[in-house]
Amino acid sequence: MRVAAIDIGTNSILLLVVERRPDGRLSVVEDRCRVEGLGRFVDRTGVLDEAAIARGLEAIAEYSAVIARVRPDRVAAVGTQAFREAKNGECFLAPATKALGAHIEVVAGLREAKLAFAAVMRSFPDLHQRGLVVCDLGGGSTELIVSGPSQIESIVSLPIGAVRMTERHLGSDPPAPSEISALVVAIDAALAAQALPTDRPLVGVAGTVTTLAAVAQRLDPYDAARVHGFRLLRAEVERQLVRYLELPLAKRRKIRGLDPRRATTIIAGAAILDRVMAKMSASEVIVSDRGIRWGLAYELLES
C-alpha cells in the first residue's frame, strides 16, 4: 500500500510518500520540503499574503505532479496554525484542494500535536516506556506533549512559533539586545504556566530543530538519516544562537547546514527551543525528522 501525506505549515510545506512492503516495513518513495512562508504576516494582518499564496500554490502544483506520477492509494493533507487564524484561508485551500484532488483538513492544535506525537512514538518506541516530552516547534505555534509510560498526560499548543516570534520581536538585522530580551521574556511568559517534567527525555520535531542538528553536523546537503535520532546538546543550541545573533541575515544564509530559507526565522526558533530546554533542565534534545507528515501517513496506512 502506498500513501501520500502533505503537511501545509506556517513556514514550510512538506510531502511524504511511503509504501508498506509485503514484509510490513515502510520505504520512502518521496520526501520533499519547500519553505514558502505561507503564514508570514498572518499574526499582524489576519490574512494570507497574496505573494505567499502564489508561492504555496506553486509548491502544491509540484506535489500534485509528484502524486500523479507515483500514484498513491490514498492522499491526505493538513493545514496548521496559519489556517486556524487567516480570514482568507479559502483563497489558498480551494485551489490547493482542486490541484491535489484531496480534502485539506485544517487541524486544531490538539490534533496537530497528536499527529507529531504518533510519529515520535513510531520512531523511538523505547522512549515511550519511561515517558517523554515532545516539542513540535513550528512556524506559528509550538506544541508540547507530555507522556508517561502508559498514556499522554498533557497536550498544549502555544502561539510561539518561529515565524510569529520573529515578526513580533526581531526587526533589526542583526537583532538588537533589547529585541532579544523582549523575545526571551515573551517565550518565558508563554511557557510559565506549563508544568514540564525535568526527569524525562525531550524530543524535538520540525524544521528549526532539524536545522540546528544539520548545522551541528555541517550537513550540506541535508541528510535525514543523520539528523533523525541525533542528540543535540543544549550547549550546541546556545553556541549556535550566539553565532546567529552576531551575524546579519546575509551571512546567516551562508552557514553550512542552514537552509538559506530558514535563516530569517532561525534565531527565534533556536530561542524557543533553548527556553524549553531551560524549563526542563534538559542537557540535550533528541531530534526527530519525522513529524506531522509521518503521523498522517501512519494514520492513512492503518485506517
N, C-alpha and C positions, 0 to 999 in steps of 0.2 A: 504494500500500500504506500502511496506517495501523497504527501500533503504539503501545502504552501501556507505559511503564516506571515502576515505583514503587521509590523508594529509602526504606527504613524505617531511619532512623538513630537514634542515641542521643538526639539533641535534636530533630531535625525529620523530618517525613515528607513526601516530595515526589512529585508525579505529573507526568509529562510524556507528552503525546500528540502525536506528529508524523506527518506524512503526506508520502510521497515522491510528487512530481508526475511526470507523464509526461516532463518535461524533466530529471528527476533531482534537481531541487532539493527541499529539505525545507521544509515550512511547519509552524509550531507551531499545533496545534489547542487544546491546553490546557497550561498550565504553572502548577502550584499548589504552595504550600508551607504546611504547618502545623507550627508549633513547639509540640510537645506534651510534650517532656521525657520520652519513653518510658523512657529508660535512667537517669533520675535515681535516685540512691541504690544502683544496682546495684553500684558499686565497694565500698560499705560492707556491703551486706546480701547480695549474691549473687543477688537475685531482683528481678523487675519489681514495682514498686509497684502495688497494685490500682487506685488512682485513675489512675495513669499508663496502665495497660492500658485503662481505660474511655475515657480521652481519645484514646488511639491508635486504638481500635476505632471511635470516633466519626469520626475522620479517614478511616479505611478505608471506613466506610459512605458518607461523602460522595464519596470517589473511586470507589467501586463504582457509585454513581448516575451519575457523570460517564461512566464507562466504558460503562455500559448505554446512555447517550444517544448517545455518539459512535461506538460500535460499531467498535472497532479490530479488525484482522485477527489480531493477536497481542498477548498481555499477558504481561509478566514482572515479577517483584518480587524484591528482595533485602533481606535484613536484615543489619546490620553488627555493630559491636562489642558492643552490649548483648546481642545474642542469642548471641554467642560465649561470654558469661560467665554469663548468667542461668540459674539452675537450673529456673526455671518458664517458660521461653520459650514452651512449647506453650500456655500459658494465653492467650497473645496469638496465636500463629501458627495454631492450629487454627481459631478463629472468624474470623480475618482471611482465611485461605485459603478458607474456605467463602464468605465475603462476596464475595471477588474472583473466585472460580471459577478461581483460578490458584495454582500452587505458589509458595511463598515460599522462595527459596534463601538459606540462611544462609551468607554468603560468608566465607572466610578473608581475613586481611589482605592476602595476596598478590593474590588475585582482586579485592578491593576497589580496590587500588592500580592494577591493570591497567585496570579499567574507567574510573577517573578519568583515567589517562594516555591512553587511547584517545580520550576526549572532548577532551582538550587538543590532541592531535595533529591532530584534525579541525578544531579551532578556529583553531590557529596553526601551519599546516604549515610556514611559513618558518622558525620557530624550530628545528624538528627538524633542519634542515640543519647547524646548528652545535652541536647538543646543548643540553640544558636540565635544570633541576631542577624537579620538580613537588612542591608541598607541598599535600596534601589534608588540611586541618585540620578534623577532625570533633569530635563531642561526646565520644566515648570514646577515640578514638585519632587519631594523625596518621601519614599515610603519606608517605614521602619516596621519590621515584623519580628516579634519576639516569640520564640518557640521553646517549649520544654521538651522532655524526652518523648512525650506521647501526644502532644497537641499544641496548636498555636495558642499562645497566651494573650497576645495583644497585636493589633494592627493599627497603624496611624498613617495618614497621608498629610504631609506638611507642605505649605506653599513656599518652599525654599530651594527651588531648582536652580541650576547653574545659570540658565538664561535669565530667569526672573531676578536673581540677586545681582547679576552683572548690570542689568538695566536700571535697577533701583539704586545701586550704590557706587558703581565704578564708572565715573565719567572721564577721568583723566587718563593719559597714556604716557608712562605707566601710572597706576593709581596713586593718589596722594595718601599720605599716612592717615589723614582724617577720614578718607573714604574707606580705607581698610578697617579702621576702628569701628566705623558705623556698620560695616558688613559683618564683622565678628559679633558685635552687640546684637544685631538682628538675628543672626543664626542662633546664638546662645538663647535669645528670648524665645525663639520658636521651639528649641529643644528643652527649655527649662521645666516644662510640665511633664516631660516624658520620663517614665521610670525604666531606664535601660540597665540590665544586669551587667556587672563587671566581671563575672566569672564564666562567660560563655564566648565561644569563637564568634568573630564578626566576619560576615561575608559581604563583599561589595559587588554591586551589579551596575551595569550601564556604562555609557561612554566615558564619563570622567574617570571612573575607577580603572577601566581597561587602558585608557590613555596614560595614566600615571604608571601603570605596570609596564606599558610599552616603552615609555621614556626611561624608566629604571633599567630596562634591559637594552636600550638603544636599538629597538627593533625598527628596521626600515627595509622592506615593507612590514606591515603589521602581520603578526603570526599568532592566530587564535590559539593554537596548540601550546604555545609558550606563555601566553597570557592566562589562559584558563587554569586555575589552581595555583597561580603564582602567589607567594606570600609577600605582601608589600608592607614593609616596616613603616611605622609612624615616623621614624626619623627620616626616612626617604621622602615621605609625603611632605614633611616640614622643609626638607632640603630643597625639594622642587618648588614649593610655594615661595620660599625666599628668593629663589632664582627668577621665578616668573615676575615677582614684584619689582625686581631690579631692571627688567628688560621692557622696552617698548614693544608694541604689538608686532611690528615688522620683524624684530629679532626673535620673538617667541615663535613665530611661524617657521623659523629655520631650525628649531631644536629637533634633533634626531629622535624619532619615535612619536613626536607630537604632530598629529594631523593638523595642517595649517587651518583647516576649517573649524577646529576646536580651540584655536589659540585665543579667541576673543573671550571665551567663557571658562577657560581652564583655571583661572585664578579663583573665581567664585566657587567653582566645583571642588577644587582642592581644599578650599577653606571650609566648605561644608563637611567634607569627609574628615578633615582634621578635627573639627569641633565634635563630630560624632564619636571619633576615636577618643578624644579627651573626655567626653562624657562617660564613656565606658571604661576608661583607663586601659584601653586596648593598645598593645605594643605592635600589633600587626593586623592587617585585613587580608582575608583570603579572597582573591579576585575571581569572579565568575564572568566568563564571556557569554554565558547562556542566560539571557534574561527573558523578558516578556514574550518574545517571538518563540522561544523554546517552550515556555509554558503553554502557549496557544497550540503549538504543534503537537505536544503530548496530549492535549485535550482532544484534538482532531483525531489522533490515532486511536484513542481509547473510547470515543463516543460512538 
